[in-house]
Amino acid sequence: MEKKARILTALAGALLLAADFLADPLFGGAPGFGKGQWAVLVLGTAALLFALAGGWRRFGLLAGSLALSLLLSEGFLQLFFRPWFTTLYRPDPVLLHSLVPGAFKIFRRLPVNGGRAVPVRVNALGFRGKNFSPAKGRFRIMVYGDSFIEGEFSPLEETFCQRLQVHLAKRRHKKVQVINAGVVGYGPDQCLLKMKEEVPRFHPDLLVEAVYAGNDYGDLLRNRLFLPAPGGGFRRNRPRLAPSLLAAMERARSPWILPKLLRKGFWFFQAHGGIYPDPYRPIRIWRKKAEKEYQAYITRPEGPVRDLFQDDYDADLALEPGAPSSRLKVRLMAHVLGRTAALAKKEGIPLVLLVIPSPIDVCPAYDVRVNEKAHPSYRPRNLAAPLVRIAQSLGLPCLDLFDSFRKSNPGALYFHGTDDHWNAAGQDLAARLLAGFLLEKKILGP
């Protein structure tokens, strides 16, 4: 019996050491050798040595039992929960981050939004959706934007791009192909650079740029892809990702699940609803954060990018349109969209701007609200209106969803709690409105 226990202990220690070293960059793991890996190394070595030497029997068996428990736990998680703990994103030298071709994950909605598990798959070309041929066989629309467009919170058939294709098919005899080029966390600056890479390859007939008025202004400052130029205007910058951000992204890409579960405090099994207890407090926090981001942008413009996915409501522009940070954001947005329009014109492709309003602005009693008495300069249109003016100045066809959403029971068009994305009803309404807009303006041709 003792011999079998020693053999099992030695096997558990050896397997734990093997798993530990497989997490090394040499085998595709995360960079560095962290505290967790050192702990696993010590445990695996102790179990192996004590089992082979035959000394300290109790301690050796304890170490072996713990090692075996860790291995069995990891195996159980890999077998049943792997898609829940993977990521779709990787660092990108040009775009800052991008989708991983062929990646698959499961997105879990907050309990307040039903808690549904949503499968999300990236095709072989790096887009959300089914595979398609780069060669064009029918009228092709490419839709660029952030998480509202990628839509990892919704099943594929409910996403905006799929609904747009359905509504266009209903209203046209000719089939139209709509490609989802959205990526979670993207700003209009990243969309511009992504267009430069993809337009020559996929030859779209129409480009749609979806701008989320709620936070896309702030993305331009956080991303640092364009910085103020000495003589006025803005210049192209090639920022680096902060080491802490790179480390976090690499940890998310690690194949091992148990360390992620331990690091996050077993959030996966917790039933928190993601609801703000005070609907006015987030606005105060976001206003302070917006000012810090602005100061960092103007005082340390060449600094690293520290955040790609935590995009907060642009409270400065919403509450104080005349503030220095607000004016800078509007100028920078005009510059980026101007370059996007110039790219589309150079390629001879029509470009349409789609303005998506924030639920904070269109829903009178949303989960997060602005105290209008404390902020007399706030107007619900403060974030959407500059985008419409920019589109007009550039001569771009623009569909602003603000009015249509505001009069269509807006609380039923968005998720709730800490998730402010549009839901299936919101995506379907937006797709139907854009389909009608494209046909009314004859943008799709005769």
C-alpha positions as CSV (number, residue, x, y, z in Angstrom):
1,M,0.0,0.0,0.0
2,E,2.8,2.3,1.0
3,K,4.6,1.6,-2.3
4,K,1.5,2.5,-4.3
5,A,1.1,5.7,-2.4
6,R,4.8,6.7,-3.1
7,I,4.3,5.9,-6.8
8,L,1.2,8.0,-6.9
9,T,2.9,10.8,-5.0
10,A,5.9,10.7,-7.3
11,L,3.6,10.7,-10.4
12,A,1.6,13.7,-9.0
13,G,4.8,15.7,-8.3
14,A,6.2,15.0,-11.8
15,L,2.9,15.9,-13.5
16,L,2.7,19.1,-11.5
17,L,6.3,20.0,-12.4
18,A,5.6,19.3,-16.1
19,A,2.5,21.5,-16.0
20,D,4.4,24.3,-14.3
21,F,7.1,24.4,-16.9
22,L,4.6,24.1,-19.7
23,A,3.4,27.5,-18.5
24,D,6.8,29.0,-19.4
25,P,7.0,31.2,-22.5
26,L,9.2,28.6,-24.2
27,F,6.1,26.5,-24.5
28,G,3.6,29.3,-25.2
29,G,2.8,30.4,-21.6
30,A,2.8,33.8,-20.0
31,P,6.1,35.8,-19.7
32,G,8.1,35.7,-16.4
33,F,8.1,33.1,-13.6
34,G,5.6,34.4,-11.1
35,K,4.9,33.6,-7.5
36,G,2.3,31.0,-8.4
37,Q,4.7,29.1,-10.6
38,W,7.4,29.1,-7.8
39,A,4.8,27.7,-5.4
40,V,3.9,25.0,-7.8
41,L,7.6,24.3,-8.4
42,V,8.3,23.9,-4.7
43,L,5.2,21.7,-4.1
44,G,5.9,19.4,-7.1
45,T,9.6,19.1,-6.2
46,A,8.8,18.2,-2.6
47,A,6.3,15.6,-3.6
48,L,8.7,14.0,-6.1
49,L,11.8,14.0,-3.9
50,F,10.0,12.8,-0.7
51,A,8.3,10.0,-2.7
52,L,11.6,8.8,-4.3
53,A,13.7,9.2,-1.1
54,G,11.1,7.5,1.2
55,G,11.8,10.0,4.0
56,W,9.3,12.3,5.7
57,R,6.6,10.0,4.7
58,R,3.7,12.1,6.1
59,F,4.9,15.3,4.6
60,G,5.6,13.6,1.3
61,L,2.1,12.1,1.2
62,L,0.6,15.4,2.1
63,A,2.5,17.2,-0.7
64,G,1.6,14.5,-3.1
65,S,-2.1,14.6,-2.1
66,L,-2.1,18.4,-2.6
67,A,-0.4,18.1,-5.9
68,L,-2.8,15.4,-7.0
69,S,-5.8,17.6,-5.9
70,L,-4.5,20.5,-7.9
71,L,-4.1,18.4,-11.0
72,L,-7.5,16.8,-10.7
73,S,-9.1,20.3,-10.1
74,E,-7.3,21.7,-13.2
75,G,-8.4,18.7,-15.2
76,F,-12.0,19.1,-14.1
77,L,-12.0,22.8,-15.0
78,Q,-10.3,22.1,-18.4
79,L,-12.9,19.5,-19.2
80,F,-16.0,21.4,-18.3
81,F,-15.2,25.1,-18.0
82,R,-12.4,25.9,-20.4
83,P,-14.4,28.3,-22.7
84,W,-15.5,30.3,-19.7
85,F,-11.9,31.2,-18.9
86,T,-10.3,31.9,-22.2
87,T,-9.9,35.2,-24.1
88,L,-10.5,36.3,-27.7
89,Y,-7.9,39.1,-27.6
90,R,-4.1,39.5,-28.0
91,P,-1.7,42.4,-28.1
92,D,-1.2,43.9,-31.5
93,P,1.8,46.1,-32.5
94,V,-0.3,48.4,-34.7
95,L,-3.9,48.1,-33.4
96,L,-2.9,47.7,-29.7
97,H,-5.1,44.6,-29.5
98,S,-6.9,42.4,-31.9
99,L,-9.1,39.3,-32.1
100,V,-7.4,35.9,-32.2
101,P,-8.4,34.0,-35.4
102,G,-10.2,30.8,-34.4
103,A,-10.7,31.7,-30.8
104,F,-13.8,30.6,-28.9
105,K,-15.2,31.6,-25.5
106,I,-18.4,31.7,-23.5
107,F,-19.6,35.1,-22.3
108,R,-21.8,35.1,-19.2
109,R,-24.4,37.9,-18.8
110,L,-24.9,39.4,-15.4
111,P,-27.8,37.9,-13.4
112,V,-29.7,41.2,-13.7
113,N,-29.7,40.6,-17.5
114,G,-30.7,37.0,-17.2
115,G,-27.3,35.3,-16.7
116,R,-27.4,33.7,-20.1
117,A,-24.3,31.9,-21.4
118,V,-23.4,33.2,-24.9
119,P,-21.0,31.3,-27.2
120,V,-18.6,33.6,-29.0
121,R,-16.5,32.4,-31.9
122,V,-13.9,34.2,-34.1
123,N,-13.6,32.9,-37.6
124,A,-10.3,32.1,-39.4
125,L,-10.0,35.6,-40.8
126,G,-10.2,37.3,-37.3
127,F,-13.9,38.5,-37.4
128,R,-16.8,37.6,-35.2
129,G,-19.1,35.4,-37.3
130,K,-19.0,32.6,-39.8
131,N,-16.1,32.0,-42.2
132,F,-16.3,33.7,-45.5
133,S,-14.1,34.0,-48.6
134,P,-12.0,37.2,-49.0
135,A,-13.0,37.2,-52.6
136,K,-16.1,39.2,-53.1
137,G,-19.1,37.5,-54.6
138,R,-21.9,40.0,-53.6
139,F,-22.4,43.5,-52.3
140,R,-20.2,43.7,-49.2
141,I,-20.6,46.0,-46.2
142,M,-18.0,46.1,-43.5
143,V,-19.1,47.5,-40.1
144,Y,-16.4,48.9,-37.8
145,G,-16.9,49.8,-34.1
146,D,-16.3,48.6,-30.6
147,S,-18.1,46.1,-28.4
148,F,-21.5,47.3,-29.5
149,I,-20.6,45.9,-33.0
150,E,-18.6,42.8,-32.1
151,G,-21.5,42.0,-29.7
152,E,-19.9,39.2,-27.6
153,F,-22.8,39.7,-25.1
154,S,-25.3,38.4,-27.8
155,P,-25.7,35.2,-29.8
156,L,-24.5,35.6,-33.3
157,E,-28.0,35.8,-34.8
158,E,-28.9,38.7,-32.5
159,T,-25.9,40.9,-33.2
160,F,-26.4,44.2,-35.1
161,C,-24.5,43.1,-38.2
162,Q,-26.6,39.9,-38.6
163,R,-29.8,41.8,-38.1
164,L,-28.7,44.4,-40.6
165,Q,-28.1,41.7,-43.2
166,V,-31.6,40.2,-42.4
167,H,-33.3,43.6,-42.8
168,L,-31.5,44.4,-46.0
169,A,-32.4,41.0,-47.4
170,K,-36.0,41.7,-46.6
171,R,-36.0,45.0,-48.4
172,R,-33.8,44.2,-51.4
173,H,-34.0,41.5,-54.0
174,K,-30.2,41.3,-54.1
175,K,-28.4,39.6,-51.2
176,V,-26.0,41.7,-49.2
177,Q,-23.1,40.4,-47.1
178,V,-22.5,42.3,-43.8
179,I,-19.1,41.6,-42.2
180,N,-18.7,42.3,-38.5
181,A,-15.4,44.2,-38.1
182,G,-16.0,45.3,-34.5
183,V,-13.6,44.6,-31.7
184,V,-14.3,45.0,-28.0
185,G,-12.6,48.2,-26.6
186,Y,-11.8,49.8,-30.0
187,G,-12.0,53.5,-30.5
188,P,-12.4,55.2,-33.8
189,D,-8.6,55.5,-34.1
190,Q,-8.2,51.8,-34.0
191,C,-11.0,51.4,-36.4
192,L,-9.2,53.7,-38.8
193,L,-6.0,51.7,-38.6
194,K,-7.9,48.4,-39.0
195,M,-9.7,49.8,-42.1
196,K,-6.3,50.6,-43.6
197,E,-5.2,47.0,-43.2
198,E,-8.5,45.3,-44.3
199,V,-10.0,47.5,-47.1
200,P,-7.4,46.5,-49.7
201,R,-7.8,42.9,-48.8
202,F,-11.6,42.5,-48.6
203,H,-12.7,45.2,-51.1
204,P,-15.9,46.3,-49.4
205,D,-18.6,48.2,-51.3
206,L,-19.6,50.2,-48.3
207,L,-18.0,51.1,-44.9
208,V,-20.1,51.8,-41.8
209,E,-18.3,53.5,-38.9
210,A,-20.3,53.0,-35.6
211,V,-19.3,55.4,-32.9
212,Y,-20.6,54.9,-29.4
213,A,-21.1,58.3,-28.0
214,G,-20.9,57.1,-24.5
215,N,-17.1,56.4,-24.3
216,D,-15.4,56.6,-27.8
217,Y,-14.1,60.1,-27.1
218,G,-12.1,58.9,-24.1
219,D,-10.7,56.0,-26.1
220,L,-8.8,58.5,-28.3
221,L,-6.9,59.8,-25.2
222,R,-6.4,56.4,-23.6
223,N,-5.0,54.8,-26.8
224,R,-2.5,57.6,-27.6
225,L,-2.5,56.7,-31.2
226,F,-2.7,60.3,-32.1
227,L,-1.0,63.1,-30.2
228,P,-1.0,66.9,-30.4
229,A,1.4,68.2,-33.1
230,P,3.7,71.1,-32.4
231,G,2.2,73.3,-35.1
232,G,-1.4,72.4,-34.2
233,G,-3.5,69.5,-35.2
234,F,-2.5,65.9,-34.4
235,R,0.3,63.5,-35.4
236,R,0.4,59.7,-35.6
237,N,2.0,58.0,-32.5
238,R,3.1,54.4,-32.0
239,P,2.6,53.8,-28.3
240,R,3.7,50.8,-26.3
241,L,1.5,48.9,-23.9
242,A,2.3,49.2,-20.2
243,P,4.0,46.1,-18.7
244,S,1.1,45.7,-16.3
245,L,-1.3,45.6,-19.2
246,L,0.8,43.2,-21.2
247,A,1.1,40.9,-18.1
248,A,-2.7,41.0,-17.6
249,M,-3.4,40.1,-21.2
250,E,-0.9,37.3,-21.1
251,R,-2.4,35.9,-18.0
252,A,-5.8,36.0,-19.7
253,R,-4.3,34.0,-22.6
254,S,-2.7,31.4,-20.3
255,P,-4.2,27.9,-20.8
256,W,-4.3,27.2,-17.0
257,I,-7.6,27.8,-15.4
258,L,-7.0,27.3,-11.7
259,P,-4.7,30.2,-11.2
260,K,-7.2,32.5,-12.9
261,L,-9.9,31.2,-10.6
262,L,-7.8,31.7,-7.5
263,R,-6.6,35.2,-8.6
264,K,-10.2,36.4,-9.2
265,G,-11.5,35.1,-5.8
266,F,-13.8,32.5,-7.4
267,W,-15.9,35.3,-9.0
268,F,-17.1,32.6,-11.4
269,F,-19.2,30.9,-8.7
270,Q,-20.5,34.2,-7.1
271,A,-24.0,35.4,-7.8
272,H,-23.2,39.2,-7.8
273,G,-25.7,41.1,-9.9
274,G,-23.5,43.9,-11.1
275,I,-26.0,46.6,-9.9
276,Y,-24.9,50.1,-8.9
277,P,-26.3,50.8,-5.4
278,D,-26.2,54.6,-5.9
279,P,-27.2,55.6,-9.5
280,Y,-25.4,59.0,-9.2
281,R,-22.1,57.9,-7.8
282,P,-20.6,56.5,-11.0
283,I,-20.9,59.8,-12.8
284,R,-18.8,61.5,-10.1
285,I,-16.2,58.8,-10.3
286,W,-16.0,58.9,-14.1
287,R,-15.7,62.7,-14.1
288,K,-12.6,62.6,-11.9
289,K,-11.2,59.7,-13.9
290,A,-11.7,61.7,-17.2
291,E,-9.8,64.6,-15.8
292,K,-6.9,62.3,-14.8
293,E,-6.8,60.8,-18.2
294,Y,-6.7,64.2,-19.8
295,Q,-3.9,65.4,-17.6
296,A,-1.9,62.2,-18.3
297,Y,-2.5,62.7,-22.1
298,I,-1.2,66.3,-22.2
299,T,1.6,66.1,-19.6
300,R,2.9,62.6,-20.5
301,P,1.8,62.1,-24.1
302,E,4.5,59.6,-24.9
303,G,3.6,57.4,-21.9
304,P,2.4,53.8,-22.3
305,V,-1.1,52.7,-22.8
306,R,-2.4,51.4,-19.5
307,D,-6.0,50.5,-20.3
308,L,-7.7,49.0,-23.4
309,F,-10.9,47.5,-22.1
310,Q,-12.2,49.6,-19.2
311,D,-14.0,52.3,-21.2
312,D,-16.0,54.7,-19.0
313,Y,-18.7,57.2,-19.8
314,D,-17.2,60.5,-21.1
315,A,-18.5,62.5,-18.1
316,D,-16.4,65.6,-18.8
317,L,-17.9,66.2,-22.3
318,A,-21.4,65.2,-21.1
319,L,-21.4,67.4,-18.0
320,E,-19.1,70.3,-19.1
321,P,-18.9,70.7,-22.8
322,G,-16.7,73.8,-22.5
323,A,-14.0,72.2,-20.3
324,P,-10.5,71.9,-21.8
325,S,-10.6,68.1,-21.9
326,S,-14.0,68.2,-23.6
327,R,-12.9,70.6,-26.3
328,L,-9.7,68.5,-26.9
329,K,-11.8,65.3,-27.2
330,V,-14.1,66.8,-29.9
331,R,-11.1,68.2,-31.9
332,L,-9.3,64.8,-31.7
333,M,-12.5,63.0,-32.8
334,A,-12.9,65.4,-35.7
335,H,-9.3,64.7,-36.8
336,V,-9.7,60.9,-36.6
337,L,-13.0,60.8,-38.4
338,G,-11.6,63.2,-41.0
339,R,-8.7,60.8,-41.7
340,T,-11.3,58.0,-41.9
341,A,-13.3,59.9,-44.4
342,A,-10.2,60.6,-46.4
343,L,-9.3,57.0,-46.5
344,A,-12.7,56.0,-47.7
345,K,-12.6,58.7,-50.4
346,K,-9.2,57.6,-51.5
347,E,-10.4,54.0,-51.9
348,G,-13.6,55.2,-53.6
349,I,-15.8,53.5,-51.0
350,P,-18.9,55.3,-49.5
351,L,-18.6,55.8,-45.7
352,V,-21.6,56.1,-43.4
353,L,-21.4,57.2,-39.7
354,L,-23.7,55.5,-37.2
355,V,-24.0,57.3,-33.9
356,I,-25.0,55.1,-31.0
357,P,-26.3,57.0,-27.9
358,S,-25.5,56.0,-24.3
359,P,-28.5,54.7,-22.3
360,I,-27.5,57.2,-19.6
361,D,-28.6,60.0,-22.0
362,V,-31.6,58.4,-23.7
363,C,-33.2,56.6,-20.8
364,P,-34.8,59.0,-18.2
365,A,-34.5,56.5,-15.3
366,Y,-31.5,54.3,-16.2
367,D,-29.4,52.5,-13.7
368,V,-26.8,55.3,-13.9
369,R,-28.1,58.9,-13.9
370,V,-26.8,62.5,-14.0
371,N,-27.9,64.8,-11.3
372,E,-29.0,67.6,-13.5
373,K,-29.3,70.1,-10.6
374,A,-25.6,69.6,-9.8
375,H,-24.6,69.8,-13.4
376,P,-26.6,72.6,-15.1
377,S,-24.5,72.4,-18.3
378,Y,-25.5,68.8,-18.9
379,R,-27.7,68.1,-21.9
380,P,-28.7,64.6,-23.1
381,R,-27.3,65.4,-26.5
382,N,-23.9,66.6,-25.4
383,L,-22.2,63.5,-26.5
384,A,-24.0,62.7,-29.7
385,A,-24.4,66.2,-31.1
386,P,-20.6,66.8,-31.8
387,L,-20.5,63.6,-33.9
388,V,-23.4,64.7,-36.0
389,R,-21.7,68.1,-36.6
390,I,-18.4,66.4,-37.5
391,A,-20.2,64.2,-40.0
392,Q,-21.9,67.2,-41.5
393,S,-18.6,69.1,-41.8
394,L,-17.1,66.1,-43.6
395,G,-20.1,65.6,-45.9
396,L,-20.7,62.1,-44.5
397,P,-24.1,60.5,-44.4
398,C,-24.9,60.1,-40.7
399,L,-27.6,58.2,-38.9
400,D,-28.0,59.4,-35.3
401,L,-30.0,56.9,-33.3
402,F,-30.7,59.3,-30.4
403,D,-34.3,60.4,-31.3
404,S,-35.4,57.0,-32.5
405,F,-34.1,55.3,-29.3
406,R,-35.5,58.0,-27.0
407,K,-39.1,57.6,-28.2
408,S,-39.0,53.8,-28.4
409,N,-39.1,52.8,-24.7
410,P,-35.3,53.1,-24.4
411,G,-35.1,51.2,-21.1
412,A,-36.0,48.1,-23.0
413,L,-33.3,48.5,-25.6
414,Y,-30.2,48.2,-23.3
415,F,-28.9,45.8,-20.7
416,H,-28.9,47.0,-17.2
417,G,-26.6,47.1,-14.1
418,T,-23.0,47.6,-14.9
419,D,-23.5,46.5,-18.6
420,D,-24.7,49.4,-20.7
421,H,-24.6,47.6,-24.1
422,W,-27.7,47.4,-26.3
423,N,-29.6,44.2,-26.1
424,A,-31.3,42.2,-28.9
425,A,-34.2,44.7,-29.2
426,G,-31.7,47.6,-29.4
427,Q,-29.6,45.9,-32.0
428,D,-32.6,44.9,-34.1
429,L,-34.1,48.4,-34.0
430,A,-30.7,50.0,-35.0
431,A,-30.3,47.5,-37.8
432,R,-33.8,48.2,-39.2
433,L,-33.2,52.0,-39.0
434,L,-29.9,51.8,-40.8
435,A,-31.3,49.5,-43.5
436,G,-34.0,52.0,-44.2
437,F,-31.5,54.9,-44.1
438,L,-29.2,53.2,-46.6
439,L,-32.1,52.5,-49.0
440,E,-33.7,55.9,-48.6
441,K,-30.3,57.7,-49.3
442,K,-29.7,55.2,-52.2
443,I,-26.3,54.5,-50.7
444,L,-26.5,50.9,-51.8
445,G,-27.0,51.9,-55.4
446,P,-30.1,51.5,-57.6
